[in-house]
Amino acid sequence: MPRSIIAVLLAFSFATSAMALEPFPSDFDSRDIETNGTTLHVRIGGQGPAVVMLHGFADTGDMWAPAAAVLAKSHRVVVPDLRGMGLSAHPDAGYTKKNQALDIAGVMDALKIEKADLVTHDIGNMVGYALAVRFAARITKWVVIDAPLPGIGNWDEIKQNPLLWHFNFRGPDEERLVAGRERIYLDRFYNELSADPKKINEATRRHYAELYARPHAMHDAFEQFGAFDQDAVDNKALFAQHGKLPMPVLALGGEKSFGSAEAEVLRIVATDVTMGIVTGSGHWIMDENPKGTTELIVGFLSK
């Protein structure tokens, strides 16, 4: 059976079980949007200037529900699942962040959004940079949270960090090792990259383990990491071609994770960078300190 058909059937079957842990407001709409040769699952709600929110690995767009509920009071909030993740389709290719930026630009086009604020975390940062640098006139502000950018700053040093061994963990044998053990694999990230593993509760862990156990889901997550070498090449070329980003940037690091280093990286590629710290948090900012993270996001976008 073609993977596109499997994706549609699975999206239907998981529609109930894959609801956000903290649900999006009842007036949010969920739809599947065709874009750039694939289909992204997108949550949309609120009125006002648009804001697009991009998640990372071991999460889906569900992570943003608490912040989206607040932002929707003053913004039109758009929350996709990235290519090959969550309830989006699982294409065989296209996982460079430069290509995924076209996925998001296509979602904006489909929703007739000319300009938007951008909020990103983890791999979402990498897609967000490619989007912001290629479509700078369409991104009004960018909140970028707790992850590096391939090829930028001390990327080569970051890749050597023992905590980031998963950057190179992929392949058929690795997929066989993880198959049926997705919860064990994801627990490693929640436990080791958090300030307090208890902040990522059982319901959250179970929820994402179920989503990442779907057919092709972990393979496609590994493809996100597998594209990093090309992403580094692409980012260096994009920076050389376009120079520094012109829009205001809020660079947030988890207090027990990237901290102030997030702003140091962003100052290489952007002209107007404000540093912020998500206190009491490791990498999983919306689980460890959702209120503090939301306040930082809303405060910056409201200026």
Secondary structure by P-SEA (a helix, b strand, c coil): ccaaaaaaaaaaaacccccccccccccbbbbbbbccccccbbbbbbbcbbbbbbbbcccccccaaaaaaaaacccbbbbbccccccccccccccccaaaaaaaaaaaaaaacccbbbbbbcaaaaaaaaaaaaaccccccbbbbcccccccccaaaaaaacccccccccccaaaaaaaccaaaaaaaaaaaaaccccccccaaaaaaaaaaaaccaaaaaaaaaaaaaaaaaaaaaaaaaaccccccbbbbbbccccccaaaaaaaaacccbbbbbbbcccccccccccaaaaaaaaaaaaac
